[in-house]
Amino acid sequence: MAQKTAQFPSAKHYALTWGITDSYGGMTGALLHRSRAFRNLAGVNVEVLTLDDRADYAALGERLRERGELIDGLSIRNLWDDLRTRKIAAPKSEAAPIEGADRLSAEASDRVLERHGVVILRQRLDEAGAVIASDRYRDDGTLLETERGKGDKYRVVLYSPSGQAIKQWTSRWKLYRWWLDRVFAKKLSYLIVDSKTSARFIPGYRRENVVTMHLVHASHRDESGKPSLRASRAEVLKRCGDFDAVIVLTERQRAELLSDLVELNVEMNGRIRVIPNSIHLPDDATDAGHVRGRGIMLATLDARKRVADAIDAVGLAKRSAPDLELHVYGQGAKAGALQARVNKKRLQDVITLHGFQPTARQRFTDADFSLLASESEGMGLVLVESMAVGCIPIAYDVRYGPGDIIRSGVDGFLVPDGDVKAMAERILEVQQMPLDQLSAMRRRAIARAQAFSDEAIVRLWANEMHDAFDAKMMRAVADGPLMLRLRRRAGVLKRRALRALNS
C-alpha cells in the first residue's frame, strides 16, 4: 500500500450500487477505481454493496481480483447472499405471528436463477414480462424471502432456515434500509451512493451514524438541455437536501444544477460539491511512441455515445489522410448497426470494432488521438485517461466534462456538439500538425491530467467527508437549545484544528 496522502475520518466506508455486470461501464469502473484509491492512499477498507440478483458474485470477485480491479481491503457484499448466511433473530414470542406465503409452483415461463444446481430465485411474470411475485432461496434450498401483492397490499417476508416467517415489510425499500442498519451495526459509516437506481431509497434513510453522499455520474438534465431534471433523476435530486452531500463531477454541472433547482422551486438546503473522477497517473508518460494516424474510441455502443458520428468523421478525414485508422472498444445494442455502417462506407480496413476488452485503456499509450462524441457525460474521464499518456483528445463540447478538461487548441480539441465535419477537420489538423508542435501539445495534455490524479482527488474526498460530517452534526441541532448548538460548534472547530495540525 502506498504512503497515505489523505486523512479520512475514522469510520467504515462503503459504496452502494445496484449491481456489477461482467462488462461493466464507466460508472462501475470509476467506483472501483475510487475505492482502490481510498484503500491505497488513505488506508481505509471499502466494501461495495450491491442489491441485484446474481448467482456468481464469488466467481466475479475472483475474476476482478485477478485483473487487479479488486485488491486487499476492497470487497463486494451482495444483499441476497448476505441474507442467505445471516443469522436473524426470530420475533418475540408475544409478537403477532407473521403470515408467510406459499412457495411458487414451477412454471415454464418463470424467470429462474440457479447456483450449483439449486434454484435461488424464482420470479413469476405477467403477459407483459413484468414481475408479479418472487421467491428467493438459500443455497440449501430453504426458503429465504417472498414478495407478493400490489400497492398497499405488497408484502416482503423473510424466513428462517426452518421456514418460519420472521420479518415482514410493505416495500423492498424498507427491507434495504433494514439491511443497511445491520451492515453498519450502529458504527460511524460513510456511504457513497453511485447508482441512480439505488439512490432512490436513500433520501428516506437518515441515521445519526451514517453520512450519505450521492455521486451523480451523468448529466442531470434531459435531452433538451434546458433547465430541467431527467425523469430518471428527478425524484432523487428534488430531495438532494436529504443527503449529507451531493457530489457532481464538474463546476459547470454544479452551477447548472443549483440554477435548475431554484428554477424548479426545489428547496435547496443540502450540500452540492464538485469532486472529479480520478486516474492513476503513469510514472513514465511521454510524448513519444504514438503512432500517427491511429485513433481510439472507448464507448458503449448505444445511441447516446454516437459512435456513428465518429465513424463518419473518420470516413471524411480518410480522404485526405490515407494512413488514418480508428479502433473502437466497447459493446452494446448498436454493435451490429455500427458494423453495417462501417461496411456500407467500405471502411473495414480503416475502422475496427473490437468489442469489450478490459485492457482497452492501455491502447491510449500508442494512439495518436482519441474521440468522444457522446450526447452527454458526467465528466468524460476517458478524456483524462487519454491525455495522461499524451493521446490527443477530440471531443464534442457537451454537458458535462469536455469543456472543463480540455483547453481547445492547447492540450486537445473541442468540437461543436454534433458537428461531424468539424470533428473530421480536427482529426486532419492532428495529422497535419508539425511533429514539434504535436509533441508540445502532448506534453501539455500530460500536464493537464495532473489535476485529476488519484492523490489530488482523494484529498478532496477526505476534506468533503469531514465537512459533510460536521454539517450533519450541526444540522441535527439546528432547532435545539443554544448551548447545545454552541457545544456542537466547538466540536467542529476542534476537529478542524486537529486535522490542520496533522496535515
QUIRA-V449906 format. One record per residue. N is the residue number from 1. RES is the residue in one letter. PHI is phi in degrees with one decimal (NA if undefined). Layout:
n: {N,N}
res: {RES,RES}
phi: {PHI,PHI}
This chain:
n: {1,2,3,4,5,6,7,8,9,10,11,12,13,14,15,16,17,18,19,20,21,22,23,24,25,26,27,28,29,30,31,32,33,34,35,36,37,38,39,40,41,42,43,44,45,46,47,48,49,50,51,52,53,54,55,56,57,58,59,60,61,62,63,64,65,66,67,68,69,70,71,72,73,74,75,76,77,78,79,80,81,82,83,84,85,86,87,88,89,90,91,92,93,94,95,96,97,98,99,100,101,102,103,104,105,106,107,108,109,110,111,112,113,114,115,116,117,118,119,120,121,122,123,124,125,126,127,128,129,130,131,132,133,134,135,136,137,138,139,140,141,142,143,144,145,146,147,148,149,150,151,152,153,154,155,156,157,158,159,160,161,162,163,164,165,166,167,168,169,170,171,172,173,174,175,176,177,178,179,180,181,182,183,184,185,186,187,188,189,190,191,192,193,194,195,196,197,198,199,200,201,202,203,204,205,206,207,208,209,210,211,212,213,214,215,216,217,218,219,220,221,222,223,224,225,226,227,228,229,230,231,232,233,234,235,236,237,238,239,240,241,242,243,244,245,246,247,248,249,250,251,252,253,254,255,256,257,258,259,260,261,262,263,264,265,266,267,268,269,270,271,272,273,274,275,276,277,278,279,280,281,282,283,284,285,286,287,288,289,290,291,292,293,294,295,296,297,298,299,300,301,302,303,304,305,306,307,308,309,310,311,312,313,314,315,316,317,318,319,320,321,322,323,324,325,326,327,328,329,330,331,332,333,334,335,336,337,338,339,340,341,342,343,344,345,346,347,348,349,350,351,352,353,354,355,356,357,358,359,360,361,362,363,364,365,366,367,368,369,370,371,372,373,374,375,376,377,378,379,380,381,382,383,384,385,386,387,388,389,390,391,392,393,394,395,396,397,398,399,400,401,402,403,404,405,406,407,408,409,410,411,412,413,414,415,416,417,418,419,420,421,422,423,424,425,426,427,428,429,430,431,432,433,434,435,436,437,438,439,440,441,442,443,444,445,446,447,448,449,450,451,452,453,454,455,456,457,458,459,460,461,462,463,464,465,466,467,468,469,470,471,472,473,474,475,476,477,478,479,480,481,482,483,484,485,486,487,488,489,490,491,492,493,494,495,496,497,498,499,500,501,502,503}
res: {M,A,Q,K,T,A,Q,F,P,S,A,K,H,Y,A,L,T,W,G,I,T,D,S,Y,G,G,M,T,G,A,L,L,H,R,S,R,A,F,R,N,L,A,G,V,N,V,E,V,L,T,L,D,D,R,A,D,Y,A,A,L,G,E,R,L,R,E,R,G,E,L,I,D,G,L,S,I,R,N,L,W,D,D,L,R,T,R,K,I,A,A,P,K,S,E,A,A,P,I,E,G,A,D,R,L,S,A,E,A,S,D,R,V,L,E,R,H,G,V,V,I,L,R,Q,R,L,D,E,A,G,A,V,I,A,S,D,R,Y,R,D,D,G,T,L,L,E,T,E,R,G,K,G,D,K,Y,R,V,V,L,Y,S,P,S,G,Q,A,I,K,Q,W,T,S,R,W,K,L,Y,R,W,W,L,D,R,V,F,A,K,K,L,S,Y,L,I,V,D,S,K,T,S,A,R,F,I,P,G,Y,R,R,E,N,V,V,T,M,H,L,V,H,A,S,H,R,D,E,S,G,K,P,S,L,R,A,S,R,A,E,V,L,K,R,C,G,D,F,D,A,V,I,V,L,T,E,R,Q,R,A,E,L,L,S,D,L,V,E,L,N,V,E,M,N,G,R,I,R,V,I,P,N,S,I,H,L,P,D,D,A,T,D,A,G,H,V,R,G,R,G,I,M,L,A,T,L,D,A,R,K,R,V,A,D,A,I,D,A,V,G,L,A,K,R,S,A,P,D,L,E,L,H,V,Y,G,Q,G,A,K,A,G,A,L,Q,A,R,V,N,K,K,R,L,Q,D,V,I,T,L,H,G,F,Q,P,T,A,R,Q,R,F,T,D,A,D,F,S,L,L,A,S,E,S,E,G,M,G,L,V,L,V,E,S,M,A,V,G,C,I,P,I,A,Y,D,V,R,Y,G,P,G,D,I,I,R,S,G,V,D,G,F,L,V,P,D,G,D,V,K,A,M,A,E,R,I,L,E,V,Q,Q,M,P,L,D,Q,L,S,A,M,R,R,R,A,I,A,R,A,Q,A,F,S,D,E,A,I,V,R,L,W,A,N,E,M,H,D,A,F,D,A,K,M,M,R,A,V,A,D,G,P,L,M,L,R,L,R,R,R,A,G,V,L,K,R,R,A,L,R,A,L,N,S}
phi: {NA,-69.7,-64.7,-61.7,-115.4,-149.2,-104.0,-81.7,-58.7,-76.1,-164.9,-90.7,-126.9,-136.6,-123.8,-117.6,-141.7,-66.9,-168.8,-124.1,-92.2,-63.2,-111.8,-67.1,-98.2,-64.6,-62.3,-66.8,-59.9,-66.7,-59.8,-66.6,-63.5,-58.9,-65.7,-64.6,-64.7,-58.8,-67.2,-74.4,-107.6,-118.7,73.9,-102.9,-79.1,-128.8,-116.1,-91.3,-99.4,-125.2,-120.9,-84.8,-96.8,-142.3,-82.7,-123.9,-61.4,-62.6,-67.9,-60.9,-58.5,-64.2,-64.7,-65.2,-69.0,-61.9,-86.6,83.5,-74.9,-106.7,-132.2,-57.7,92.3,-125.7,-138.6,-118.9,-127.0,-97.6,-49.8,-72.7,-65.4,-65.8,-66.1,-63.8,-112.4,-78.3,-83.7,-118.4,-64.9,-71.3,-62.1,-61.4,-58.7,-82.6,-72.7,-63.3,-63.2,-95.9,-84.5,-84.4,-118.8,-70.2,-62.1,-69.5,-75.3,-68.1,-130.2,-61.7,-86.1,-66.1,-90.3,-125.6,-122.1,-118.9,-138.0,53.4,80.5,-109.1,-69.4,-111.6,-151.3,-131.4,-123.4,-92.5,-112.1,-88.1,-64.8,-87.3,90.3,-82.8,-74.5,-116.2,-163.5,-140.5,-126.7,-119.0,-128.8,-78.6,-66.7,-92.5,90.4,-74.4,-70.8,-103.9,-156.8,-130.9,-132.7,-143.5,90.6,-135.6,54.9,-74.7,-101.4,-68.4,-138.4,-111.3,-124.1,-109.2,-122.2,-77.6,-57.4,-81.8,99.8,-77.5,-73.0,-119.4,-144.8,-147.4,-141.7,-99.1,-159.9,-65.2,-59.7,-66.5,-62.9,-56.2,-65.5,-61.2,-65.0,-60.1,-58.2,-70.5,-67.1,-76.8,51.5,66.6,-92.8,-58.0,-138.0,-109.9,-118.6,-94.0,-100.0,-90.0,-83.3,-66.1,-68.0,-68.4,-66.0,-64.6,-98.0,-77.2,-55.3,-87.9,-109.0,-116.9,-133.8,-61.3,-95.2,-123.3,-97.2,-100.5,-134.1,-97.0,-98.0,-89.8,-88.9,-140.9,-61.7,-88.0,-85.7,-79.6,-65.9,-69.0,76.6,-82.1,-53.4,-171.7,-126.6,-56.6,-57.7,-73.9,-119.0,-59.5,-57.9,-77.6,-69.9,-69.4,-117.0,-62.4,-68.7,-86.4,-95.0,-75.7,-162.3,-113.9,-112.0,-115.2,-96.8,-139.3,-64.8,-63.4,-67.3,-59.2,-61.2,-72.9,-65.6,-59.6,-63.2,-65.1,-65.0,-65.0,-60.4,-92.1,59.1,-89.9,-65.0,-106.1,-122.9,-113.6,-98.0,-118.7,-126.1,-110.8,-137.5,-66.2,-69.5,-126.0,-136.8,-84.8,-77.9,-68.2,-76.6,-118.9,-61.5,-146.1,-82.1,-96.4,89.2,-91.1,-83.3,-59.3,91.8,-90.5,-103.7,-141.1,-143.1,-110.1,-164.5,-66.4,-86.7,-131.6,-62.5,-65.6,-85.8,48.8,-62.8,-58.9,-63.1,-64.3,-59.6,-65.4,-64.4,-65.0,-59.8,-67.3,-66.2,-59.6,-62.1,-111.6,-135.8,-62.7,-89.9,-69.5,-148.6,-135.6,-114.2,-108.8,-117.4,148.7,-138.0,164.9,-64.9,-91.7,-56.7,-63.2,-65.3,-70.1,-64.8,-62.8,-65.3,-59.3,-63.3,-61.9,-86.6,57.7,-111.6,-59.4,-87.4,-111.1,-117.7,-120.5,-95.2,-88.2,77.5,-76.9,-136.9,-57.6,-98.6,-58.1,-62.8,-65.8,-75.9,-61.5,-64.8,-115.8,-84.1,-79.5,-149.8,-126.0,-121.5,-136.1,-126.7,-63.2,-69.8,-160.0,-143.9,-79.4,-152.6,83.6,-57.7,-57.8,-67.1,-65.1,-60.4,-66.4,-65.7,-60.1,-114.9,85.2,-86.8,-72.6,-85.8,-126.1,-139.6,-62.5,-85.8,-111.1,-75.3,-124.9,120.2,-53.0,-70.9,-84.3,-104.0,-91.1,-98.7,-59.8,84.4,-105.7,-129.6,164.4,-136.8,-100.9,-122.7,-53.0,-53.3,82.2,-89.3,-64.5,-62.1,-66.0,-64.2,-61.1,-65.3,-69.3,-60.3,-64.6,-59.8,-63.6,-67.6,-96.8,-69.1,-56.1,-58.6,-66.9,-67.9,-66.6,-62.6,-64.3,-64.6,-61.9,-65.6,-66.8,-63.8,-60.9,-66.3,-62.4,-65.3,-59.5,-65.4,-113.5,-67.9,-54.3,-60.1,-66.2,-76.5,-62.8,-64.0,-63.0,-63.2,-59.9,-61.9,-69.7,-61.6,-62.4,-66.8,-64.9,-64.6,-61.5,-63.8,-63.1,-63.6,-71.3,-64.0,-65.6,-114.7,-56.5,-103.3,-85.9,-60.5,-57.9,-63.8,-65.2,-64.8,-66.0,-65.1,-61.6,-64.2,-63.2,-63.3,-61.8,-64.0,-64.1,-63.3,-65.3,-64.1,-65.2,-64.6,-65.1,-67.3,-89.7,-82.5}
